[in-house]
Amino acid sequence: MEQAAIAILGAAAAWLSQDGRPRWARWACIVGLVGQPFWLAATWRAGQWGMLVVSLVFTAAWLRGIWSLWIAPARARAAGAAS
């Protein structure tokens, strides 16, 4: 189950990240972040500490995408509507 989730969500995130339509491409960070608990659990259980660190870096990268593609634009729209 874990490996299937990693494969499906990882591939979907990579696929979406390359979509030329920004409305689709911005979903890559959401899908990628949904897959991170599977990566973190698998690497922790296997004692693959290097991969665990890489998984944490990817978690930070996906969170950055959520900030820059979802939260910041929503805040900018809200600020524009308030003025």
Backbone as ProteinMPNN parsed JSONL, in Angstrom:
{"seq_chain_A": "MEQAAIAILGAAAAWLSQDGRPRWARWACIVGLVGQPFWLAATWRAGQWGMLVVSLVFTAAWLRGIWSLWIAPARARAAGAAS", "coords_chain_A": {"N_chain_A": [[0.832, -1.196, 0.0], [1.858, 1.259, 0.898], [4.076, 1.664, -0.841], [2.732, 1.723, -3.265], [1.196, 4.053, -2.98], [3.264, 5.942, -2.81], [4.381, 5.678, -5.386], [2.184, 6.305, -7.103], [1.273, 8.872, -6.21], [3.658, 10.334, -6.322], [4.339, 10.183, -9.068], [2.08, 11.425, -10.15], [2.328, 14.01, -9.07], [4.739, 14.85, -10.257], [3.957, 14.75, -12.942], [1.865, 16.66, -13.002], [3.346, 18.926, -12.313], [4.608, 19.568, -14.637], [2.685, 20.433, -16.333], [1.409, 22.648, -18.712], [-0.578, 24.377, -18.127], [-1.242, 26.725, -15.769], [-3.292, 26.55, -13.827], [-3.598, 23.83, -13.469], [-0.995, 22.929, -13.001], [-0.353, 24.012, -10.52], [-1.453, 22.264, -8.71], [0.373, 20.298, -8.276], [2.01, 20.619, -5.994], [0.21, 20.135, -3.924], [-0.592, 17.457, -4.353], [1.926, 16.26, -4.204], [2.59, 16.841, -1.533], [0.652, 15.359, -0.187], [1.625, 12.828, -0.622], [3.908, 12.756, 0.96], [3.753, 11.83, 3.749], [3.779, 9.042, 3.373], [6.291, 8.605, 2.235], [7.896, 9.525, 4.37], [7.196, 7.766, 6.458], [7.943, 5.286, 5.338], [10.717, 5.57, 4.929], [11.569, 6.05, 7.537], [10.823, 3.669, 8.891], [12.423, 1.849, 7.501], [14.88, 2.656, 8.236], [16.393, 4.321, 6.662], [18.196, 6.805, 6.734], [19.37, 8.85, 5.246], [17.617, 9.067, 3.062], [15.386, 9.791, 4.493], [16.058, 12.367, 5.284], [16.167, 13.562, 2.746], [13.468, 13.263, 2.082], [12.327, 14.998, 3.945], [13.328, 17.403, 2.969], [12.014, 17.487, 0.503], [9.406, 17.691, 1.501], [9.503, 20.268, 2.592], [9.903, 21.672, 0.204], [7.5, 21.136, -1.19], [5.732, 22.375, 0.571], [6.593, 24.995, 0.267], [5.718, 25.429, -2.342], [2.94, 25.33, -1.912], [2.665, 27.605, -0.377], [3.567, 29.646, -2.196], [1.952, 29.279, -4.461], [-0.685, 29.011, -3.671], [-1.411, 30.139, -1.042], [-0.143, 32.755, -0.842], [-1.1, 34.056, -3.281], [-3.875, 34.04, -2.687], [-3.948, 35.654, -0.423], [-3.067, 38.055, -1.572], [-5.171, 38.562, -3.333], [-7.233, 38.903, -1.477], [-6.304, 41.147, -0.103], [-6.381, 43.008, -2.152], [-9.111, 43.124, -2.634], [-9.986, 44.219, -0.299], [-9.193, 46.814, -0.393]], "CA_chain_A": [[0.0, 0.0, 0.0], [2.737, 2.421, 1.023], [4.835, 1.842, -2.075], [1.794, 2.115, -4.319], [0.876, 5.467, -2.76], [4.454, 6.707, -3.183], [4.501, 5.652, -6.843], [1.069, 7.006, -7.758], [1.276, 10.298, -5.87], [4.89, 10.937, -6.844], [4.208, 10.333, -10.52], [1.051, 12.439, -10.422], [2.893, 15.325, -8.746], [5.7, 15.183, -11.313], [3.176, 14.996, -14.165], [1.19, 17.954, -12.858], [4.317, 20.026, -12.265], [5.02, 19.877, -16.0], [1.527, 20.852, -17.126], [1.545, 24.023, -19.19], [-1.684, 25.201, -17.635], [-0.967, 27.043, -14.363], [-4.364, 26.089, -12.931], [-3.349, 22.408, -13.218], [0.363, 22.759, -12.477], [-0.264, 24.377, -9.103], [-1.889, 21.134, -7.9], [1.51, 19.397, -8.044], [2.472, 20.71, -4.606], [-0.8, 19.496, -3.063], [-0.468, 16.01, -4.543], [3.223, 15.891, -3.66], [2.55, 16.896, -0.071], [-0.167, 14.224, 0.265], [2.474, 11.648, -0.666], [5.042, 12.816, 1.877], [3.685, 10.93, 4.912], [4.161, 7.694, 2.958], [7.749, 8.629, 2.139], [8.483, 9.669, 5.702], [6.989, 6.519, 7.198], [8.729, 4.208, 4.727], [12.148, 5.77, 5.183], [11.779, 5.896, 8.976], [10.75, 2.242, 9.217], [13.542, 1.139, 6.883], [16.132, 3.175, 8.775], [17.136, 4.979, 5.58], [18.264, 8.159, 7.283], [19.644, 9.797, 4.159], [16.365, 9.266, 2.333], [14.486, 10.531, 5.382], [16.438, 13.783, 5.149], [15.7, 13.992, 1.423], [12.008, 13.366, 2.172], [12.033, 16.24, 4.667], [13.605, 18.509, 2.037], [10.886, 17.509, -0.437], [8.249, 18.215, 2.241], [9.678, 21.722, 2.632], [9.704, 22.189, -1.152], [6.061, 21.111, -1.489], [5.126, 23.437, 1.395], [6.916, 26.26, -0.396], [4.789, 25.546, -3.469], [1.623, 25.676, -1.382], [2.723, 29.025, 0.005], [3.703, 30.558, -3.326], [0.934, 29.086, -5.489], [-2.03, 29.004, -3.102], [-1.647, 31.066, 0.08], [0.236, 34.128, -1.181], [-2.061, 34.657, -4.209], [-5.159, 34.266, -2.007], [-3.762, 36.834, 0.428], [-2.998, 39.219, -2.445], [-6.541, 38.847, -3.802], [-7.994, 39.42, -0.336], [-5.834, 42.512, 0.164], [-6.889, 43.841, -3.235], [-10.561, 43.278, -2.462], [-10.228, 45.029, 0.892], [-8.876, 48.243, -0.61]], "C_chain_A": [[0.872, 1.254, 0.0], [3.489, 2.704, -0.277], [3.947, 2.236, -3.245], [1.44, 3.592, -4.197], [2.046, 6.351, -3.171], [4.559, 6.794, -4.707], [3.424, 6.491, -7.517], [1.123, 8.501, -7.482], [2.521, 11.008, -6.385], [4.818, 11.173, -8.337], [3.185, 11.405, -10.874], [1.578, 13.847, -10.145], [3.884, 15.762, -9.819], [4.974, 15.539, -12.605], [2.509, 16.376, -14.106], [2.169, 19.117, -12.886], [4.759, 20.458, -13.659], [3.863, 20.309, -16.895], [1.683, 22.325, -17.495], [0.449, 24.949, -18.707], [-1.469, 25.466, -16.139], [-2.042, 26.547, -13.397], [-4.227, 24.603, -12.604], [-1.999, 22.209, -12.532], [0.446, 23.077, -10.989], [-0.754, 23.265, -8.167], [-0.754, 20.163, -7.584], [1.95, 19.437, -6.585], [1.476, 20.071, -3.637], [-0.65, 17.975, -3.142], [0.863, 15.518, -3.967], [3.227, 15.856, -2.146], [1.715, 15.75, 0.498], [0.67, 12.941, 0.282], [3.581, 11.618, 0.376], [4.911, 11.944, 3.125], [4.079, 9.489, 4.579], [5.679, 7.578, 2.826], [8.384, 8.651, 3.528], [8.354, 8.383, 6.505], [7.872, 5.403, 6.652], [10.212, 4.36, 5.04], [12.471, 5.621, 6.665], [11.834, 4.413, 9.354], [11.947, 1.455, 8.678], [14.891, 1.601, 7.435], [17.012, 3.81, 7.711], [17.234, 6.471, 5.894], [18.567, 9.203, 6.223], [18.383, 10.102, 3.362], [15.334, 9.999, 3.187], [14.783, 12.024, 5.296], [15.965, 14.333, 3.806], [14.18, 14.159, 1.428], [11.596, 14.64, 2.904], [12.288, 17.466, 3.791], [12.471, 18.627, 1.015], [9.619, 18.039, 0.242], [8.326, 19.729, 2.291], [9.436, 22.339, 1.255], [8.225, 22.216, -1.524], [5.331, 22.177, -0.677], [5.397, 24.813, 0.804], [5.98, 26.498, -1.588], [3.387, 25.914, -3.008], [1.588, 27.143, -0.994], [2.685, 29.918, -1.234], [2.596, 30.431, -4.368], [-0.495, 29.135, -4.968], [-2.237, 30.116, -2.071], [-1.335, 32.509, -0.29], [-0.726, 34.757, -2.197], [-3.43, 34.937, -3.558], [-5.074, 35.493, -1.108], [-3.737, 38.105, -0.418], [-4.385, 39.59, -2.968], [-7.372, 39.455, -2.681], [-7.591, 40.845, -0.018], [-6.338, 43.473, -0.905], [-8.38, 44.095, -3.1], [-10.875, 44.184, -1.281], [-9.969, 46.507, 0.653], [-9.816, 48.92, -1.547]], "O_chain_A": [[0.659, 2.18, -0.783], [3.53, 3.84, -0.749], [4.365, 2.996, -4.118], [1.388, 4.303, -5.2], [1.852, 7.388, -3.806], [4.801, 7.871, -5.251], [3.72, 7.295, -8.401], [1.03, 9.309, -8.406], [2.447, 12.153, -6.832], [5.192, 12.241, -8.821], [3.399, 12.198, -11.791], [1.301, 14.773, -10.906], [3.87, 16.917, -10.244], [5.327, 16.506, -13.28], [2.589, 17.154, -15.057], [1.857, 20.179, -13.425], [5.23, 21.58, -13.844], [4.054, 20.525, -18.091], [2.054, 23.144, -16.654], [0.541, 26.167, -18.863], [-1.509, 24.536, -15.333], [-1.731, 26.165, -12.268], [-4.698, 24.163, -11.555], [-1.879, 21.417, -11.598], [1.239, 22.467, -10.272], [-0.5, 23.316, -6.963], [-0.901, 19.299, -6.719], [2.235, 18.392, -5.999], [1.888, 19.517, -2.618], [-0.588, 17.295, -2.117], [0.911, 14.473, -3.317], [3.799, 14.949, -1.541], [2.041, 15.224, 1.562], [0.442, 12.065, 1.116], [4.138, 10.555, 0.648], [5.911, 11.352, 3.532], [4.651, 8.794, 5.42], [6.277, 6.588, 3.248], [9.301, 7.881, 3.814], [9.306, 7.961, 7.161], [8.48, 4.658, 7.42], [10.883, 3.384, 5.377], [13.538, 5.117, 7.015], [12.753, 3.962, 10.037], [12.423, 0.516, 9.316], [15.925, 1.004, 7.134], [18.236, 3.835, 7.843], [16.46, 7.283, 5.388], [18.069, 10.327, 6.298], [18.114, 11.255, 3.027], [14.504, 10.741, 2.663], [13.867, 12.844, 5.241], [15.426, 15.437, 3.736], [13.663, 15.106, 0.835], [10.621, 15.288, 2.523], [11.551, 18.449, 3.862], [12.023, 19.73, 0.701], [8.843, 18.762, -0.383], [7.326, 20.408, 2.058], [8.832, 23.407, 1.15], [7.744, 23.191, -2.103], [4.408, 22.814, -1.184], [4.535, 25.692, 0.837], [5.514, 27.615, -1.813], [2.718, 26.724, -3.648], [0.607, 27.841, -1.248], [1.871, 30.838, -1.316], [2.327, 31.391, -5.092], [-1.428, 29.286, -5.756], [-3.14, 30.939, -2.218], [-2.163, 33.395, -0.08], [-1.138, 35.9, -1.998], [-4.062, 35.954, -3.848], [-6.017, 36.28, -1.037], [-4.317, 39.119, -0.031], [-4.738, 40.767, -3.041], [-8.125, 40.404, -2.902], [-8.444, 41.671, 0.304], [-6.682, 44.617, -0.606], [-8.854, 45.184, -3.425], [-11.914, 44.844, -1.262], [-10.459, 47.358, 1.395], [-9.668, 50.112, -1.817]]}, "name": "protein", "num_of_chains": 1, "seq": "MEQAAIAILGAAAAWLSQDGRPRWARWACIVGLVGQPFWLAATWRAGQWGMLVVSLVFTAAWLRGIWSLWIAPARARAAGAAS"}
